[in-house]
Amino acid sequence: MTQGAVAALSTAGVSTVVDVGGSNGDFVLALMEADPELRGQVLDLPHVVESARGEADKRGLSGRLSAVGGDFFVEVPPADLYLVKTILHDWDDDQCTTILRNCRSAVNEGGRALVVEMVVGEIGKPDLATLSDMAMLTSTNGMERDLDEFDALFAASGWRRSKTYPVGNGYFGMEVDAV
């Protein structure tokens, strides 16, 4: 899914990318490999970000990547592009709105975000997203969502979906612009 998202996403006009809840930084590092002008940052819990630094070192990208310990429910650093990959399905609507609103508050003028998640399809036609949704309901406060539900989250947090495309393994990229 990461490679599909990297292939589909244009980074024209983007200089700074923040991988929100980015763990080892695989997504932002793959974008940086594809675009040697990008500077990246991983925002994750303080005990997690060291793995991103190590991965950047292994890929020879440590000079362009910073890893910051923080809490996306409180604040995110400024950027031209936010990557929010497989984060929102872990949280309820209010928590998702907080994450997205924090990105919206910090985004540089003309910036955007890419949300990568499964999207629940037509009711009555089970798919991987529907099965994952059932699992999420039993183990977290999160859920998989359909496009209307994502659009409601985006609208509530100051974003508008501009593009949607498959990125592999049942996941979709949803590019959102600040409104």
N, CA, C and O of each residue as an XYZ file, in Angstrom:
716
protein
N       0.817     -1.188      0.000
C       0.000      0.000      0.000
C       0.860      1.251      0.000
O       0.502      2.230     -0.655
N       1.981      1.258      0.708
C       2.834      2.443      0.741
C       3.342      2.784     -0.652
O       3.293      3.940     -1.071
N       3.832      1.776     -1.369
C       4.359      2.046     -2.710
C       3.267      2.537     -3.652
O       3.527      3.393     -4.498
N       2.058      2.015     -3.523
C       0.947      2.490     -4.336
C       0.614      3.938     -4.051
O       0.316      4.703     -4.969
N       0.663      4.324     -2.777
C       0.393      5.715     -2.398
C       1.502      6.631     -2.897
O       1.229      7.724     -3.394
N       2.746      6.195     -2.767
C       3.876      7.001     -3.239
C       3.775      7.214     -4.746
O       4.014      8.316     -5.240
N       3.419      6.154     -5.474
C       3.305      6.266     -6.932
C       2.175      7.192     -7.361
O       2.284      7.860     -8.389
N       1.107      7.242     -6.601
C      -0.069      8.028     -6.993
C      -0.006      9.480     -6.540
O      -0.687     10.330     -7.113
N       0.784      9.779     -5.539
C       0.785     11.103     -4.916
C       1.792     12.025     -5.590
O       2.966     11.677     -5.714
N       1.350     13.170     -6.014
C       2.253     14.194     -6.545
C       2.795     15.029     -5.395
O       2.044     15.473     -4.526
N       4.110     15.238     -5.400
C       4.730     16.095     -4.390
C       5.177     17.428     -5.004
O       5.982     18.145     -4.410
N       4.665     17.750     -6.165
C       4.992     19.040     -6.782
C       4.574     20.165     -5.845
O       3.450     20.176     -5.343
N       5.464     21.096     -5.613
C       5.171     22.220     -4.743
C       5.265     21.921     -3.260
O       4.971     22.787     -2.436
N       5.666     20.720     -2.909
C       5.774     20.308     -1.503
C       7.245     20.304     -1.114
O       8.077     19.728     -1.815
N       7.563     20.945      0.001
C       8.944     20.872      0.483
C       9.042     20.135      1.818
O      10.056     19.497      2.099
N       7.985     20.220      2.649
C       8.017     19.606      3.971
C       6.820     18.670      4.150
O       5.670     19.052      3.930
N       7.124     17.434      4.556
C       6.097     16.410      4.763
C       6.196     15.905      6.195
O       7.284     15.597      6.680
N       5.045     15.822      6.871
C       5.002     15.238      8.214
C       4.186     13.954      8.162
O       3.036     13.952      7.722
N       4.788     12.872      8.613
C       4.135     11.571      8.717
C       3.549     11.491     10.126
O       4.270     11.254     11.095
N       2.242     11.689     10.227
C       1.538     11.775     11.503
C       1.323     10.364     12.056
O       0.651      9.541     11.435
N       1.898     10.097     13.221
C       1.826      8.745     13.770
C       2.612      7.778     12.900
O       2.208      6.632     12.706
N       3.740      8.252     12.379
C       4.478      7.557     11.317
C       5.353      6.399     11.720
O       6.002      5.815     10.853
N       5.410      6.033     12.976
C       6.159      4.875     13.450
C       7.614      4.931     12.967
O       8.348      5.850     13.330
N       8.038      3.950     12.148
C       9.431      3.913     11.697
C       9.696      4.808     10.485
O      10.810      4.825      9.962
N       8.691      5.545     10.041
C       8.882      6.498      8.952
C       8.866      5.913      7.561
O       9.227      6.598      6.603
N       8.459      4.668      7.421
C       8.519      4.013      6.113
C       7.836      4.835      5.015
O       8.375      4.959      3.915
N       6.671      5.389      5.298
C       5.915      6.117      4.277
C       6.643      7.389      3.855
O       6.881      7.598      2.666
N       6.998      8.239      4.815
C       7.665      9.498      4.461
C       9.034      9.227      3.840
O       9.446      9.952      2.935
N       9.736      8.216      4.299
C      11.036      7.883      3.719
C      10.893      7.416      2.275
O      11.727      7.748      1.432
N       9.850      6.652      1.983
C       9.615      6.228      0.593
C       9.328      7.437     -0.291
O       9.794      7.493     -1.429
N       8.570      8.401      0.215
C       8.322      9.638     -0.548
C       9.623     10.408     -0.753
O       9.858     10.944     -1.836
N      10.457     10.468      0.260
C      11.728     11.171      0.157
C      12.656     10.488     -0.837
O      13.407     11.165     -1.539
N      12.619      9.170     -0.910
C      13.422      8.458     -1.903
C      12.952      8.780     -3.317
O      13.757      8.880     -4.243
N      11.636      8.942     -3.472
C      11.071      9.251     -4.788
C      11.294     10.711     -5.181
O      11.333     11.024     -6.370
N      11.440     11.602     -4.212
C      11.612     13.036     -4.471
C      12.770     13.546     -3.618
O      12.587     13.820     -2.432
N      13.956     13.676     -4.206
C      15.148     14.056     -3.430
C      15.129     15.482     -2.880
O      16.047     15.870     -2.157
N      14.116     16.258     -3.205
C      14.003     17.616     -2.676
C      13.205     17.680     -1.371
O      13.270     18.677     -0.652
N      12.462     16.632     -1.067
C      11.595     16.642      0.118
C      12.391     16.567      1.414
O      13.418     15.895      1.503
N      11.888     17.274      2.408
C      12.347     17.138      3.786
C      11.182     16.514      4.552
O      10.033     16.926      4.393
N      11.484     15.532      5.370
C      10.431     14.816      6.071
C      10.580     14.851      7.569
O      11.651     15.109      8.118
N       9.458     14.581      8.209
C       9.434     14.518      9.660
C       8.451     13.426     10.071
O       7.380     13.288      9.481
N       8.821     12.665     11.073
C       7.920     11.691     11.677
C       7.498     12.248     13.024
O       8.334     12.632     13.842
N       6.192     12.287     13.244
C       5.642     12.655     14.540
C       5.018     11.404     15.137
O       4.075     10.846     14.576
N       5.537     10.970     16.259
C       4.962      9.815     16.947
C       5.310      9.925     18.419
O       5.971     10.877     18.835
N       4.879      8.978     19.191
C       5.159      8.980     20.623
C       6.669      8.953     20.855
O       7.405      8.359     20.067
N       7.134      9.587     21.924
C       8.573      9.692     22.157
C       9.324      8.359     22.133
O      10.455      8.304     21.651
N       8.723      7.297     22.640
C       9.429      6.011     22.668
C       9.451      5.317     21.302
O      10.101      4.282     21.153
N       8.762      5.860     20.320
C       8.670      5.237     18.999
C       9.629      5.867     17.987
O      10.107      5.181     17.084
N       9.915      7.157     18.128
C      10.602      7.884     17.059
C      12.043      7.440     16.807
O      12.573      7.687     15.723
N      12.673      6.807     17.754
C      14.041      6.340     17.523
C      14.108      5.353     16.364
O      15.101      5.316     15.638
N      13.059      4.554     16.185
C      13.054      3.604     15.058
C      13.034      4.343     13.717
O      13.589      3.849     12.736
N      12.403      5.515     13.662
C      12.402      6.310     12.428
C      13.798      6.846     12.134
O      14.238      6.859     10.984
N      14.486      7.285     13.176
C      15.862      7.767     12.985
C      16.755      6.651     12.457
O      17.567      6.870     11.558
N      16.600      5.453     13.019
C      17.394      4.314     12.566
C      17.094      3.942     11.126
O      18.006      3.643     10.355
N      15.819      3.959     10.759
C      15.435      3.632      9.382
C      15.976      4.683      8.413
O      16.424      4.338      7.319
N      15.940      5.959      8.799
C      16.488      7.023      7.955
C      17.995      6.838      7.766
O      18.517      7.041      6.669
N      18.687      6.455      8.833
C      20.122      6.180      8.730
C      20.388      5.048      7.735
O      21.267      5.163      6.882
N      19.629      3.958      7.846
C      19.810      2.809      6.947
C      19.606      3.198      5.489
O      20.276      2.663      4.606
N      18.692      4.118      5.230
C      18.381      4.519      3.856
C      19.206      5.710      3.376
O      19.038      6.166      2.245
N      20.088      6.209      4.224
C      20.911      7.346      3.851
C      20.138      8.659      3.777
O      20.514      9.557      3.023
N      19.063      8.778      4.551
C      18.201      9.956      4.496
C      18.172     10.741      5.799
O      17.333     11.627      5.963
N      19.065     10.436      6.723
C      19.008     11.079      8.035
C      19.235     12.583      7.957
O      18.796     13.310      8.849
N      19.903     13.069      6.925
C      20.124     14.501      6.772
C      18.870     15.271      6.388
O      18.831     16.495      6.515
N      17.834     14.559      5.916
C      16.597     15.224      5.494
C      15.388     14.832      6.336
O      14.282     15.309      6.084
N      15.584     13.973      7.327
C      14.459     13.525      8.161
C      14.701     13.894      9.614
O      15.797     13.710     10.146
N      13.668     14.412     10.240
C      13.702     14.587     11.691
C      12.569     13.753     12.279
O      11.527     13.557     11.653
N      12.794     13.279     13.471
C      11.784     12.479     14.159
C      11.490     13.164     15.489
O      12.387     13.393     16.300
N      10.222     13.483     15.693
C       9.813     14.284     16.841
C       8.832     13.499     17.692
O       7.819     13.003     17.199
N       9.144     13.394     18.973
C       8.212     12.793     19.910
C       7.116     13.791     20.247
O       7.394     14.943     20.581
N       5.888     13.350     20.158
C       4.773     14.242     20.453
C       3.460     13.491     20.477
O       3.428     12.260     20.508
N       2.383     14.248     20.463
C       1.038     13.694     20.574
C       0.145     14.392     19.562
O      -0.129     15.584     19.694
N      -0.313     13.657     18.547
C      -1.119     14.288     17.497
C      -2.486     14.751     17.986
O      -3.199     15.447     17.263
N      -2.854     14.373     19.198
C      -4.086     14.909     19.780
C      -3.871     16.320     20.353
O      -4.833     17.031     20.642
N      -2.617     16.709     20.511
C      -2.295     18.003     21.092
C      -1.843     18.997     20.023
O      -2.344     20.120     19.954
N      -0.884     18.566     19.183
C      -0.291     19.482     18.214
C       0.508     18.692     17.185
O       1.070     17.639     17.486
N       0.545     19.219     15.970
C       1.407     18.666     14.928
C       2.270     19.799     14.378
O       1.859     20.959     14.409
N       3.470     19.472     13.872
C       4.330     20.513     13.336
C       3.798     21.047     11.995
O       3.025     20.362     11.326
N       4.202     22.256     11.600
C       3.776     22.792     10.306
C       4.362     21.976      9.157
O       5.457     21.424      9.262
N       3.607     21.913      8.058
C       4.064     21.180      6.869
C       3.238     21.597      5.660
O       2.187     22.227      5.776
N       3.753     21.223      4.501
C       3.020     21.404      3.249
C       2.099     20.218      2.991
O       1.069     20.347      2.330
N       2.488     19.056      3.522
C       1.744     17.825      3.290
C       1.800     16.969      4.544
O       2.862     16.757      5.128
N       0.625     16.480      4.946
C       0.533     15.537      6.059
C       0.183     14.168      5.517
O      -0.678     14.035      4.648
N       0.852     13.155      6.033
C       0.534     11.764      5.732
C      -0.162     11.192      6.959
O       0.393     11.196      8.058
N      -1.377     10.701      6.762
C      -2.160     10.134      7.864
C      -2.572      8.737      7.405
O      -3.682      8.524      6.916
N      -1.649      7.795      7.576
C      -1.850      6.442      7.041
C      -2.220      5.479      8.155
O      -1.479      5.309      9.123
N      -3.369      4.857      8.004
C      -3.909      3.849      8.927
C      -3.876      4.339     10.370
O      -3.499      3.602     11.281
N      -4.270      5.578     10.560
C      -4.354      6.186     11.889
C      -5.818      6.355     12.297
O      -6.202      5.992     13.408
N      -6.626      6.901     11.403
C      -7.990      7.281     11.769
C      -8.864      6.094     12.162
O      -9.758      6.239     12.995
N      -8.619      4.927     11.577
C      -9.482      3.781     11.912
C      -9.335      3.327     13.363
O     -10.155      2.556     13.862
N      -8.289      3.806     14.038
C      -8.082      3.441     15.440
C      -8.923      4.258     16.419
O      -8.983      3.932     17.604
N      -9.576      5.324     15.928
C     -10.172      6.298     16.831
C     -11.626      6.581     16.481
O     -12.073      6.352     15.358
N     -12.359      7.092     17.489
C     -13.752      7.471     17.236
C     -13.797      8.797     16.472
O     -12.760      9.422     16.250
N     -14.973      9.217     16.078
C     -15.116     10.409     15.240
C     -14.555     11.665     15.901
O     -13.888     12.461     15.241
N     -14.814     11.851     17.182
C     -14.311     13.049     17.863
C     -12.785     13.071     17.887
O     -12.173     14.114     17.657
N     -12.183     11.941     18.160
C     -10.721     11.871     18.189
C     -10.138     12.092     16.791
O      -9.124     12.776     16.644
N     -10.770     11.520     15.772
C     -10.316     11.728     14.391
C     -10.413     13.198     14.012
O      -9.513     13.743     13.373
N     -11.504     13.833     14.405
C     -11.670     15.261     14.107
C     -10.567     16.067     14.772
O     -10.059     17.017     14.176
N     -10.189     15.712     15.986
C      -9.103     16.409     16.676
C      -7.792     16.259     15.908
O      -7.089     17.247     15.692
N      -7.459     15.056     15.498
C      -6.222     14.815     14.747
C      -6.228     15.649     13.463
O      -5.269     16.363     13.170
N      -7.315     15.547     12.711
C      -7.406     16.268     11.439
C      -7.425     17.783     11.647
O      -6.829     18.522     10.865
N      -8.095     18.240     12.682
C      -8.137     19.684     12.978
C      -6.749     20.192     13.347
O      -6.374     21.298     12.956
N      -5.980     19.401     14.093
C      -4.619     19.803     14.436
C      -3.752     19.917     13.184
O      -2.932     20.829     13.077
N      -3.929     19.007     12.252
C      -3.207     19.111     10.973
C      -3.655     20.361     10.224
O      -2.831     21.097      9.681
N      -4.958     20.596     10.198
C      -5.491     21.769      9.487
C      -4.972     23.067     10.101
O      -4.654     24.008      9.374
N      -4.886     23.128     11.404
C      -4.408     24.332     12.086
C      -2.948     24.624     11.783
O      -2.543     25.786     11.767
N      -2.158     23.596     11.544
C      -0.717     23.765     11.358
C      -0.283     23.792      9.896
O       0.859     24.150      9.606
N      -1.163     23.425      8.972
C      -0.752     23.292      7.568
C      -0.313     24.640      6.992
O      -0.923     25.677      7.254
N       0.755     24.594      6.207
C       1.217     25.783      5.507
C       0.198     26.174      4.443
O      -0.549     25.328      3.952
N       0.166     27.444      4.092
C      -0.774     27.921      3.072
C      -0.635     27.102      1.795
O       0.470     26.872      1.304
N      -1.770     26.667      1.269
C      -1.781     25.849      0.057
C      -1.483     24.381      0.299
O      -1.412     23.598     -0.648
N      -1.306     23.996      1.572
C      -0.957     22.619      1.897
C      -2.156     21.685      1.862
O      -3.298     22.104      1.678
N      -1.857     20.412      2.044
C      -2.897     19.391      1.989
C      -2.493     18.190      2.838
O      -1.418     18.160      3.437
N      -3.381     17.206      2.872
C      -3.099     15.961      3.588
C      -3.491     14.788      2.714
O      -4.362     14.895      1.851
N      -2.833     13.671      2.952
C      -3.208     12.405      2.327
C      -3.586     11.453      3.442
O      -2.766     11.124      4.300
N      -4.836     11.014      3.424
C      -5.334     10.028      4.377
C      -5.388      8.690      3.642
O      -5.984      8.592      2.570
N      -4.771      7.672      4.214
C      -4.786      6.332      3.620
C      -5.490      5.397      4.599
O      -5.015      5.162      5.710
N      -6.613      4.880      4.170
C      -7.415      3.973      4.998
C      -8.197      3.020      4.094
O      -8.327      3.257      2.893
N      -8.711      1.954      4.678
C      -9.708      1.144      3.989
C     -10.992      1.960      3.913
O     -11.254      2.802      4.772
N     -11.775      1.711      2.900
C     -13.056      2.393      2.751
C     -14.133      1.333      2.634
O     -14.074      0.468      1.761
N     -15.125      1.406      3.525
C     -16.231      0.459      3.496
C     -17.063      0.745      2.251
O     -17.396      1.893      1.957
N     -17.384     -0.309      1.537
C     -18.133     -0.166      0.294
C     -19.629     -0.294      0.485
O     -20.186      0.086      1.515
N     -20.249     -0.828     -0.516
C     -21.703     -0.937     -0.547
C     -22.214     -1.896      0.526
O     -21.677     -2.989      0.707
N     -23.247     -1.474      1.226
C     -23.846     -2.311      2.261
C     -24.378     -3.590      1.630
O     -25.000     -3.568      0.568
N     -24.121     -4.695      2.302
C     -24.588     -5.977      1.811
C     -23.575     -6.685      0.928
O     -23.800     -7.823      0.515
N     -22.468     -6.028      0.635
C     -21.393     -6.635     -0.156
C     -20.127     -6.631      0.698
O     -19.307     -5.719      0.597
N     -19.973     -7.653      1.536
C     -18.821     -7.695      2.434
C     -17.499     -7.643      1.670
O     -17.330     -8.275      0.628
N     -16.589     -6.883      2.215
C     -15.250     -6.785      1.670
C     -14.276     -6.757      2.840
O     -14.686     -6.874      3.995
N     -13.002     -6.605      2.550
C     -12.001     -6.613      3.611
C     -12.240     -5.478      4.613
O     -12.052     -5.664      5.815
N     -12.653     -4.307      4.124
C     -12.909     -3.176      5.028
C     -14.051     -3.497      5.992
O     -13.989     -3.136      7.167
N     -15.075     -4.163      5.509
C     -16.204     -4.519      6.367
C     -15.767     -5.505      7.444
O     -16.150     -5.367      8.605
N     -14.970     -6.497      7.064
C     -14.465     -7.460      8.044
C     -13.546     -6.779      9.056
O     -13.604     -7.074     10.249
N     -12.701     -5.872      8.580
C     -11.829     -5.132      9.475
C     -12.642     -4.261     10.428
O     -12.287     -4.116     11.598
N     -13.735     -3.682      9.926
C     -14.598     -2.855     10.758
C     -15.150     -3.675     11.919
O     -15.188     -3.199     13.054
N     -15.570     -4.883     11.644
C     -16.093     -5.744     12.706
C     -15.016     -6.027     13.749
O     -15.295     -6.040     14.947
N     -13.786     -6.254     13.292
C     -12.687     -6.494     14.221
C     -12.386     -5.242     15.045
O     -12.127     -5.333     16.245
N     -12.420     -4.075     14.403
C     -12.152     -2.819     15.109
C     -13.201     -2.583     16.203
O     -12.874     -2.121     17.296
N     -14.439     -2.899     15.904
C     -15.511     -2.686     16.874
C     -15.343     -3.538     18.126
O     -15.800     -3.159     19.205
N     -14.691     -4.687     17.985
C     -14.522     -5.566     19.138
C     -13.256     -5.273     19.929
O     -13.135     -5.715     21.071
N     -12.295     -4.526     19.343
C     -11.015     -4.370     20.031
C     -10.587     -2.927     20.305
O      -9.665     -2.708     21.090
N     -11.229     -1.937     19.680
C     -10.832     -0.536     19.876
C     -12.076      0.339     19.882
O     -13.197     -0.152     19.751
N     -11.866      1.629     20.032
C     -12.943      2.597     19.861
C     -13.081      3.013     18.411
O     -13.952      3.815     18.072
N     -12.226      2.473     17.551
C     -12.181      2.886     16.158
C     -13.141      2.126     15.277
O     -13.914      1.281     15.728
N     -13.063      2.462     13.981
C     -13.926      1.818     13.000
C     -13.422      2.116     11.600
O     -12.707      3.092     11.376
N     -13.798      1.276     10.677
C     -13.601      1.587      9.269
C     -14.790      2.453      8.858
O     -15.857      2.381      9.467
N     -14.600      3.267      7.829
C     -15.647      4.210      7.439
C     -15.884      4.153      5.940
O     -15.035      3.702      5.171
N     -17.077      4.630      5.539
C     -17.337      4.785      4.102
C     -16.966      6.213      3.707
O     -16.618      7.026      4.564
N     -17.040      6.513      2.428
C     -16.618      7.837      1.957
C     -17.445      8.967      2.562
O     -16.902     10.028      2.869
N     -18.733      8.760      2.736
C     -19.554      9.807      3.355
C     -19.093     10.099      4.781
O     -19.052     11.256      5.201
N     -18.747      9.050      5.521
C     -18.270      9.240      6.891
C     -16.926      9.962      6.918
O     -16.695     10.817      7.772
N     -16.030      9.615      5.973
C     -14.769     10.348      5.886
C     -15.022     11.805      5.524
O     -14.424     12.705      6.113
N     -15.903     12.039      4.564
C     -16.202     13.421      4.172
C     -16.734     14.233      5.348
O     -16.417     15.416      5.471
N     -17.531     13.623      6.205
C     -18.041     14.324      7.390
C     -16.886     14.672      8.339
O     -16.856     15.769      8.897
N     -15.946     13.755      8.523
C     -14.775     14.052      9.353
C     -13.964     15.192      8.754
O     -13.530     16.101      9.461
N     -13.765     15.130      7.433
C     -12.979     16.177      6.774
C     -13.661     17.536      6.929
O     -13.010     18.524      7.267
N     -14.955     17.586      6.684
C     -15.693     18.857      6.786
C     -15.649     19.406      8.208
O     -15.505     20.613      8.401
N     -15.772     18.539      9.196
C     -15.774     18.973     10.593
C     -14.416     19.507     11.048
O     -14.321     20.188     12.068
N     -13.370     19.194     10.287
C     -12.023     19.598     10.697
C     -11.376     20.598      9.739
O     -10.194     20.912      9.877
N     -12.143     21.100      8.768
C     -11.615     22.135      7.886
C     -10.929     21.655      6.629
O     -10.112     22.373      6.053
N     -11.252     20.445      6.194
C     -10.685     19.874      4.972
C     -11.808     19.531      4.000
O     -12.974     19.447      4.384
N     -11.442     19.335      2.739
C     -12.379     18.858      1.716
C     -11.638     17.846      0.847
O     -10.536     18.108      0.366
N     -12.262     16.692      0.657
C     -11.652     15.636     -0.168
C     -11.644     16.084     -1.626
O     -12.671     16.493     -2.168
N     -10.463     16.000     -2.258
C     -10.332     16.404     -3.656
C     -10.040     15.243     -4.590
O     -10.371     15.302     -5.774
N      -9.426     14.189     -4.074
C      -9.091     13.020     -4.898
C      -9.199     11.767     -4.046
O      -8.925     11.783     -2.846
N      -9.606     10.680     -4.695
C      -9.634      9.370     -4.040
C      -9.158      8.339     -5.051
O      -9.595      8.345     -6.202
N      -8.263      7.452     -4.622
C      -7.728      6.446     -5.537
C      -7.248      5.223     -4.752
O      -6.807      5.343     -3.609
N      -7.338      4.044     -5.379
C      -6.839      2.838     -4.709
C      -5.310      2.868     -4.646
O      -4.646      3.313     -5.583
N      -4.766      2.386     -3.525
C      -3.310      2.324     -3.379
C      -2.813      0.905     -3.110
O      -1.618      0.692     -2.904
N      -3.723     -0.061     -3.114
C      -3.334     -1.456     -2.962
C      -3.840     -2.087     -1.683
O      -4.041     -1.415     -0.672
N      -4.042     -3.398     -1.748
C      -4.442     -4.209     -0.596
C      -5.726     -3.727      0.072
O      -5.878     -3.860      1.287
N      -6.652     -3.169     -0.707
C      -7.926     -2.726     -0.175
C      -7.905     -1.335      0.437
O      -8.905     -0.900      1.007
N      -6.795     -0.635      0.332
C      -6.666      0.712      0.891
C      -6.841      1.759     -0.203
O      -6.606      1.507     -1.385
N      -7.269      2.959      0.244
C      -7.469      4.078     -0.667
C      -6.743      5.296     -0.139
O      -6.670      5.517      1.070
N      -6.206      6.085     -1.054
C      -5.666      7.391     -0.728
C      -6.753      8.420     -0.919
O      -7.423      8.444     -1.951
N      -6.928      9.265      0.068
C      -7.897     10.363     -0.013
C      -7.135     11.650      0.221
O      -6.751     11.956      1.350
N      -6.916     12.404     -0.842
C      -6.246     13.689     -0.705
C      -7.278     14.726     -0.276
O      -8.382     14.783     -0.819
N      -6.908     15.536      0.697
C      -7.799     16.570      1.201
C      -7.074     17.909      1.185
O      -5.883     18.001      1.484
N      -7.828     18.938      0.828
C      -7.322     20.304      0.764
C      -7.945     21.106      1.901
O      -9.063     20.835      2.339
N      -7.197     22.094      2.365
C      -7.695     22.998      3.409
C      -8.779     23.890      2.824
O      -8.663     24.368      1.696
N      -9.847     24.113      3.613
C     -10.906     25.031      3.183
C     -10.981     26.208      4.134
O     -11.810     27.099      3.950
